[in-house]
Amino acid sequence: MRSKPSIVAIVLTVGTFVAGCGSQSGVATSVSASASAAVGSGTATSSLVTSSASSASGSSAESSSANSSAHPSVAGSPVASAAPKRIVSLSPTATEDLFAIGADKQVVAVDSASNFPSTAPITKLSAFEPNVESIAKYKPDLVVISDDINNIKAQLTKLSIPVLVEPAAASLNDAYAQIESLGKATGHTPEAAKTVTDMRSGIAALVAAIPGNTKKLTYFHELDNTLYTVSAKTFVGQIYTLAGLKDIADPVNSKGTAYPQLSAEYLIKANPNLIFLADTKCCQQNAATFAARPGFSVLTAVRDKHVVPLDDDVASRWGPRVVQLLQKIVDAAKSARSS
């Protein structure tokens, strides 16, 4: 078993659901080329995908059915009836959500990884190593976090600073619920509802356009250049399932790991129709660098030019840009089917 790359471990710490060089939670496990046992969680995976699909179609029951472990919660003083005026976000996804729902003018500081939108007031605040004194100097009346690192929630609570916890989403339902929670907490309930509606309709339109009678294409989603990937049960894995694609990692993922590591030998043997690189920023990967790896030039996806670069940030967050991710995947699948 190869040890998990340090950059993967760092991203794990901040609870990103699946980053270009990392993942949300759970220690990734090596998957050897000789492994053959099928993952024993077909029912659970199916229910997650069904939940995501119903979200895309605009079900009114989505928020209530979301995974409770990923529901947002508030600690410290209750959020005041008046909308907060000095919000600090220590979550790149929450930052994107806040700006999408029109709460941007209330945001006074965001962490160093919150690089979208470009107008976000990025600072040196760290989501990896949050420091209560550094946060408090911005005089926040609401702090949004995705993980309680360094027991930061309790530290802020002692200062009577409200904290909204929005952990990594396990499904589209969770993502929608978090946007709605932010809307309620910031005084932008209607805008949050519209954002969710737009996401649902965008996803539903993309899913409806996918041909239903064609053979499922296979894919490999690269998290980093040591071949860590996703399983279908992860958030991003569900997005691929919505696009009608089949994960090559699942048949050999006997331990049911969310983020397994494949061997080069297995990847070559599986020979996926599509390869998605979610490590273009963190690890400077592209179609050429991927093809140059030993033995990879024989892969069908390489020969047919179906190695697809993704924006690491879009592929690692669960906010409104999830629609863009699905669009990219659907377009790539359409191209592969027509070639």
C-alpha positions as CSV (number, residue, x, y, z in Angstrom):
1,M,0.0,0.0,0.0
2,R,1.4,3.3,-1.0
3,S,1.2,6.1,1.6
4,K,-1.2,8.9,1.0
5,P,0.5,11.9,-0.5
6,S,0.9,14.8,1.9
7,I,-1.0,17.2,-0.4
8,V,-3.9,14.8,-0.3
9,A,-3.8,14.6,3.5
10,I,-3.8,18.4,3.7
11,V,-6.9,18.7,1.6
12,L,-8.5,16.0,3.6
13,T,-8.1,18.1,6.7
14,V,-10.4,20.9,5.5
15,G,-13.2,18.6,4.5
16,T,-13.2,19.2,0.7
17,F,-15.6,16.5,-0.7
18,V,-13.0,15.6,-3.3
19,A,-10.2,17.8,-4.4
20,G,-7.9,17.8,-7.4
21,C,-5.2,16.5,-5.0
22,G,-7.3,15.2,-2.2
23,S,-10.6,14.2,-0.8
24,Q,-13.3,14.8,1.8
25,S,-12.8,12.2,4.5
26,G,-11.7,8.7,5.1
27,V,-8.2,7.3,4.5
28,A,-7.8,6.2,0.9
29,T,-6.7,2.6,0.4
30,S,-4.6,1.1,-2.3
31,V,-6.4,-1.1,-4.8
32,S,-4.1,-3.6,-6.4
33,A,-4.5,-4.8,-10.0
34,S,-5.3,-8.3,-8.7
35,A,-8.2,-7.2,-6.6
36,S,-11.5,-8.6,-8.0
37,A,-14.2,-8.5,-5.3
38,A,-17.0,-6.1,-6.1
39,V,-17.9,-3.4,-3.7
40,G,-20.5,-4.6,-1.3
41,S,-22.6,-1.4,-1.1
42,G,-24.7,-1.5,-4.2
43,T,-27.9,-0.7,-2.4
44,A,-26.4,2.3,-0.6
45,T,-24.8,3.6,-3.8
46,S,-28.1,3.3,-5.6
47,S,-30.0,5.2,-3.0
48,L,-27.5,8.0,-3.0
49,V,-27.7,8.3,-6.8
50,T,-31.5,8.1,-6.7
51,S,-31.5,10.9,-4.2
52,S,-29.2,13.0,-6.4
53,A,-31.4,12.3,-9.5
54,S,-34.6,13.3,-7.7
55,S,-32.8,16.5,-6.6
56,A,-32.1,17.3,-10.2
57,S,-35.7,17.0,-11.1
58,G,-36.7,19.5,-8.4
59,S,-38.3,17.4,-5.7
60,S,-39.8,19.5,-2.9
61,A,-38.7,16.9,-0.3
62,E,-35.0,17.2,-1.0
63,S,-33.8,19.2,2.0
64,S,-35.7,17.0,4.5
65,S,-34.1,13.8,3.0
66,A,-30.5,15.1,3.0
67,N,-27.9,13.3,5.0
68,S,-28.1,14.7,8.5
69,S,-24.3,14.3,9.0
70,A,-23.8,17.0,6.4
71,H,-26.5,19.3,7.6
72,P,-25.4,22.8,8.7
73,S,-25.6,23.8,12.3
74,V,-25.0,26.9,14.3
75,A,-22.9,27.1,17.5
76,G,-22.3,29.9,19.9
77,S,-24.8,32.8,20.2
78,P,-27.9,32.3,18.1
79,V,-27.8,34.1,14.8
80,A,-29.4,37.5,15.4
81,S,-32.7,38.3,13.9
82,A,-30.9,41.1,12.1
83,A,-28.8,39.8,9.2
84,P,-25.1,39.6,10.0
85,K,-23.0,42.4,8.6
86,R,-19.5,41.0,9.1
87,I,-19.2,37.5,7.8
88,V,-16.0,35.5,7.8
89,S,-15.9,32.4,5.6
90,L,-13.4,29.7,6.2
91,S,-14.8,27.4,3.5
92,P,-14.3,28.0,-0.3
93,T,-17.6,26.4,-1.1
94,A,-19.4,28.6,1.5
95,T,-17.7,31.6,0.0
96,E,-19.1,30.7,-3.4
97,D,-22.5,30.1,-1.9
98,L,-22.5,33.4,-0.1
99,F,-21.7,35.4,-3.2
100,A,-24.2,33.4,-5.3
101,I,-27.1,34.3,-2.9
102,G,-26.2,38.0,-2.8
103,A,-24.6,38.1,0.6
104,D,-21.3,39.3,-0.8
105,K,-21.5,42.8,0.7
106,Q,-21.8,41.2,4.2
107,V,-18.6,39.2,3.7
108,V,-15.6,41.0,5.3
109,A,-13.0,38.2,5.0
110,V,-12.5,34.8,3.4
111,D,-9.8,32.2,3.9
112,S,-6.7,31.9,1.6
113,A,-8.2,29.1,-0.5
114,S,-11.4,31.0,-1.3
115,N,-10.3,32.1,-4.7
116,F,-13.7,32.4,-6.3
117,P,-15.3,34.7,-7.2
118,S,-12.4,37.0,-7.9
119,T,-14.1,39.8,-5.9
120,A,-14.1,37.8,-2.6
121,P,-12.0,39.5,0.1
122,I,-9.3,36.9,0.3
123,T,-7.0,37.1,3.3
124,K,-4.2,35.1,4.9
125,L,-6.7,33.3,7.2
126,S,-6.2,29.6,7.0
127,A,-8.9,27.0,6.9
128,F,-6.2,24.3,7.5
129,E,-4.9,25.9,10.7
130,P,-7.6,28.4,11.9
131,N,-6.5,30.9,14.5
132,V,-9.2,32.4,16.8
133,E,-7.3,35.7,17.3
134,S,-6.8,36.2,13.6
135,I,-10.4,35.5,12.9
136,A,-11.6,37.7,15.8
137,K,-9.7,40.8,14.6
138,Y,-12.3,41.1,11.7
139,K,-15.0,41.5,14.4
140,P,-17.3,38.9,12.7
141,D,-20.9,38.5,13.7
142,L,-21.0,35.1,11.8
143,V,-18.2,32.7,10.9
144,V,-18.8,29.9,8.4
145,I,-16.6,26.8,8.6
146,S,-16.7,23.3,7.0
147,D,-14.6,21.6,9.6
148,D,-14.1,22.1,13.3
149,I,-10.3,22.1,13.1
150,N,-8.3,23.0,16.3
151,N,-11.7,23.1,18.1
152,I,-12.2,26.5,16.5
153,K,-16.0,26.4,17.0
154,A,-15.7,26.2,20.8
155,Q,-13.0,28.9,20.8
156,L,-15.2,31.3,18.8
157,T,-18.2,30.4,20.9
158,K,-16.4,31.6,24.0
159,L,-16.1,35.0,22.3
160,S,-19.9,34.9,21.6
161,I,-19.2,34.7,17.9
162,P,-21.9,32.6,16.1
163,V,-20.5,29.8,14.0
164,L,-22.3,28.1,11.1
165,V,-20.9,24.7,10.3
166,E,-21.4,23.4,6.8
167,P,-19.5,20.1,6.4
168,A,-18.6,18.4,3.1
169,A,-21.8,17.5,1.2
170,A,-22.6,13.9,0.8
171,S,-25.3,14.5,-1.9
172,L,-26.9,17.2,-3.9
173,N,-29.6,17.3,-1.2
174,D,-26.9,18.4,1.3
175,A,-25.5,21.0,-1.1
176,Y,-29.0,22.5,-1.5
177,A,-29.7,22.4,2.2
178,Q,-26.5,24.3,3.0
179,I,-27.3,27.1,0.5
180,E,-30.8,27.4,2.0
181,S,-29.3,27.5,5.5
182,L,-26.9,30.3,4.5
183,G,-29.8,32.2,3.0
184,K,-31.7,31.9,6.3
185,A,-28.7,32.9,8.3
186,T,-27.8,35.9,6.2
187,G,-31.2,37.3,5.4
188,H,-31.2,36.1,1.8
189,T,-33.8,33.3,1.9
190,P,-35.4,34.2,-1.5
191,E,-32.1,34.5,-3.3
192,A,-30.9,31.2,-1.8
193,A,-34.1,29.5,-2.9
194,K,-33.6,30.8,-6.5
195,T,-30.0,29.6,-6.5
196,V,-31.1,26.1,-5.5
197,T,-33.9,26.2,-8.1
198,D,-31.5,27.3,-10.8
199,M,-29.1,24.4,-9.9
200,R,-31.9,21.9,-9.9
201,S,-33.2,23.0,-13.3
202,G,-29.7,23.2,-14.8
203,I,-28.9,19.6,-13.6
204,A,-32.3,18.3,-14.7
205,A,-31.9,19.7,-18.2
206,L,-28.5,18.1,-18.6
207,V,-29.6,14.8,-17.3
208,A,-32.7,14.8,-19.5
209,A,-30.5,15.3,-22.6
210,I,-28.4,12.2,-22.0
211,P,-29.3,9.4,-24.3
212,G,-30.9,6.5,-22.4
213,N,-30.4,3.6,-24.7
214,T,-26.6,3.7,-25.1
215,K,-24.0,1.6,-23.4
216,K,-22.6,3.2,-20.3
217,L,-19.1,4.6,-20.8
218,T,-16.4,4.0,-18.2
219,Y,-14.3,6.7,-16.6
220,F,-11.3,7.4,-14.3
221,H,-11.3,10.5,-12.2
222,E,-7.8,11.4,-11.2
223,L,-7.3,13.2,-7.9
224,D,-3.5,13.3,-8.1
225,N,-0.8,11.8,-10.2
226,T,-0.4,8.8,-7.8
227,L,-3.8,7.6,-9.1
228,Y,-6.0,8.3,-6.2
229,T,-9.6,8.4,-7.5
230,V,-13.2,8.5,-6.4
231,S,-15.8,5.8,-5.9
232,A,-19.4,6.1,-7.2
233,K,-20.7,6.6,-3.7
234,T,-18.9,10.0,-3.2
235,F,-20.5,13.3,-4.1
236,V,-18.5,13.7,-7.3
237,G,-19.1,10.0,-8.1
238,Q,-22.8,10.7,-8.0
239,I,-22.4,13.5,-10.5
240,Y,-20.7,11.1,-12.9
241,T,-23.5,8.6,-12.4
242,L,-26.0,11.3,-13.3
243,A,-24.0,11.7,-16.5
244,G,-24.5,8.1,-17.3
245,L,-20.9,7.0,-16.7
246,K,-19.5,4.0,-14.9
247,D,-16.6,4.2,-12.4
248,I,-13.7,1.8,-13.2
249,A,-12.7,1.8,-9.5
250,D,-15.8,0.3,-8.1
251,P,-15.3,-3.3,-9.3
252,V,-12.0,-3.6,-7.5
253,N,-12.8,-1.5,-4.5
254,S,-13.5,-4.5,-2.2
255,K,-13.2,-2.4,1.0
256,G,-15.8,0.2,-0.2
257,T,-13.3,3.0,0.2
258,A,-14.6,6.4,-0.9
259,Y,-11.2,7.4,-2.4
260,P,-9.3,4.4,-3.4
261,Q,-5.9,4.4,-5.1
262,L,-5.5,2.3,-8.3
263,S,-2.4,0.8,-9.7
264,A,-1.1,1.8,-13.2
265,E,-1.5,-1.9,-14.2
266,Y,-5.2,-2.0,-13.3
267,L,-5.9,1.4,-15.0
268,I,-4.3,0.1,-18.2
269,K,-6.3,-3.2,-17.9
270,A,-9.6,-1.4,-17.2
271,N,-8.9,0.9,-20.2
272,P,-11.6,3.6,-19.5
273,N,-13.4,5.4,-22.2
274,L,-12.9,8.7,-20.5
275,I,-10.2,10.1,-18.2
276,F,-10.9,13.2,-16.1
277,L,-7.9,15.1,-14.6
278,A,-8.9,17.0,-11.4
279,D,-5.3,17.8,-10.7
280,T,-4.5,20.3,-13.4
281,K,-3.7,23.1,-10.8
282,C,-2.4,21.3,-7.8
283,C,-0.2,18.8,-9.7
284,Q,0.1,20.6,-13.1
285,Q,-1.3,17.6,-15.0
286,N,-2.7,17.7,-18.5
287,A,-3.4,15.3,-21.4
288,A,0.2,15.4,-22.5
289,T,1.7,14.7,-19.1
290,F,-0.8,11.9,-18.5
291,A,-0.1,10.3,-21.8
292,A,3.7,10.5,-21.1
293,R,3.4,8.2,-18.1
294,P,4.8,4.7,-18.6
295,G,2.3,2.5,-20.5
296,F,-0.5,5.1,-20.7
297,S,-0.1,5.8,-24.4
298,V,-2.0,2.6,-25.2
299,L,-5.1,3.7,-23.3
300,T,-8.1,4.3,-25.5
301,A,-8.9,7.6,-23.9
302,V,-5.4,8.8,-24.7
303,R,-5.4,7.6,-28.3
304,D,-8.9,9.0,-28.9
305,K,-8.1,12.3,-27.2
306,H,-10.7,11.8,-24.4
307,V,-8.4,12.9,-21.5
308,V,-10.4,15.8,-20.1
309,P,-8.8,18.5,-17.9
310,L,-11.0,19.8,-15.1
311,D,-10.7,22.8,-12.9
312,D,-9.5,21.5,-9.5
313,D,-11.7,24.0,-7.7
314,V,-14.9,23.3,-9.6
315,A,-14.3,19.5,-9.2
316,S,-13.7,19.8,-5.4
317,R,-16.6,22.1,-4.3
318,W,-20.3,21.5,-3.8
319,G,-21.7,24.9,-4.6
320,P,-23.5,26.3,-7.6
321,R,-20.6,25.5,-10.0
322,V,-21.6,21.8,-9.7
323,V,-23.7,22.4,-12.7
324,Q,-20.6,23.5,-14.6
325,L,-18.9,20.3,-13.6
326,L,-21.8,18.1,-14.8
327,Q,-21.9,20.1,-18.1
328,K,-18.2,19.4,-18.6
329,I,-18.7,15.7,-18.0
330,V,-21.8,15.4,-20.2
331,D,-20.1,17.2,-23.0
332,A,-17.1,14.9,-22.8
333,A,-19.3,11.8,-22.8
334,K,-21.2,13.1,-25.8
335,S,-17.9,13.6,-27.6
336,A,-16.7,10.1,-26.7
337,R,-20.0,8.5,-27.9
338,S,-19.8,10.2,-31.2
339,S,-16.2,9.2,-31.9
